């Protein structure tokens, strides 16, 4: 391995910390105050890159627009609670953008080192973690509360069947699974590492079965949505792809579809879950035709809460103020309010606030994707915006670091596969 393709000890330490935060810190400590550590990462970014010429006018414009919306929100609504304002603005917003900025800086400063870290350390640690979690999740599926912590605030047992991810972490578990499979496939396509392919084929049926039993609808919606985009990208947009690689992609895609079909047909839990809750969600989101008769009419719960935010949260204007309510579970709001970004952000700052957050996150994720390419990135920016709109409808994508780290790493992987540069471990 080229000496230039190695990280300094501080970069490697920060990356290891970020992995710990994704894999186990939520389980150890349920509160988000450890995100103040991200401020240190920001200071490191500023100190080590104060003369960095990679800053573009578009970066400044996007940041100024975002800060202007924040300022107008404060000017119009004031600050109801300093603590809740800081929690909403920083702990569950800006702190996670800092992680994207950090991955962006690393990718520009030493692309080879980041690629090596993903293909070596992340590959080993993520696969080992998945294997360690298997018996823990199986034990938890038996209703034993085995190794569950901090579950008192949510009485729904299924939400805590996540292994060592932590309480109410099924969506975070889904995103860990997504990046695990993409890293494994990236390893297979880049290094012809057979374990990456074989392990993915073995892992996916386990993921499907577990997701049908821990009420994880997100897996059935988001896993094929994101992993499918990765495979489609390799098939369509990779200019250096060979005929043999195309055959491998087609084979892999067909194998994944076969796995889903086989598990669906041979496992009653999976079949009942897909035919019931997953199908109902797809109908409510308009993906497939059908009629659903529920307490929210034909609206999915998240869409109902979004409409509530528009109507009662001054959502068409500047909202009711950042930090005006608790991010999730505020007793003055409808049940589950804040379960996705579209309800809480629209209530706090209106559609313009939600748009500003999607804009700034999309911009810097796209900066990772287009680095060192002559391709200007308008199309990729729109695709990333579209993905974040989907994720903001269904998840708390801006509130938890795992989403931001995964999206940043996927952008880097896609850039590397587009690029003609190659690095050797």
C-alpha angles and dihedrals in degrees: 000000000000112000088229089061093065126096124232114251092256094054092048091048092052093048091050089050091052090052090050089050090054098042108038116348093090088054093049097043120017098196124085099227091108085073088081083079086072088071087066089053089052091051089050090051092051096042096047096040104036090123095039111138093198090091109108132199088246089060091056093046093051093047092048091049091051093048091046091057089049090050093048089049092054091043092052101037106020120214113298094187125007092208095049090045091053091044094052098037100040115013095044099029126016095035090063093046086057088062090055090048090051093052088047092054092047092049092053096041099045115001093169093056092050091049091050091048092053094046095044118023098025092042092053098040096044094048092046090049092051092052092047089051095054098080091038093055092044090053091047091052087065091066094250100129084231110183091345116148136184094011097136095099095059119049094192103103095196092064090065098052094106105113108229095342090095144238119334088002106132093118091048088049089054091054092048088053091048095054091042092056093043092050090048092050091044088053091049095048094041103039100016086240103174093198089065091059099039094046091050091053090050096043099050098067089050090051092050094049095046092047091055090055102042093050091248102159089160090071093059092047105036104031095063090037095058103029088045090056090052093053092043090052092054090048099047112020105035103100093191096054116131129215090252090053090052090053090050092050092049091047092048093048092049090047092054092048089048091051092052091047095046094049091044093053097043103039118067094199092055093044094050092046094049094044090047121032100012094048091047090054092050090051092049092050091048095243092124133016122261145102126260123192109201139139089269093051109234091332119111111235093254092052090048090053091047090054089048089055091050093050103037101023100056085249097165090059129028100317126231097294139288106278093014089131138015113280092239135008099017105171092218091061133067116282114283092012108164094029087130134026097249094067101042098039094046090048092049100042112358129243091308091060092050089048092051092053093048089047098052095042092047092048096055095041087053090050088062091050097049099041114136091000124118087217104106096216106229093132094044090048091055091047091051090048089051091050092050091049089054092046093046089054094053108024145030089253097160095043102060126056096219091071094050095045092049093049091047092049092048090051089051093048091050091049091051092050090050093048125083091222118110131193130195123219 
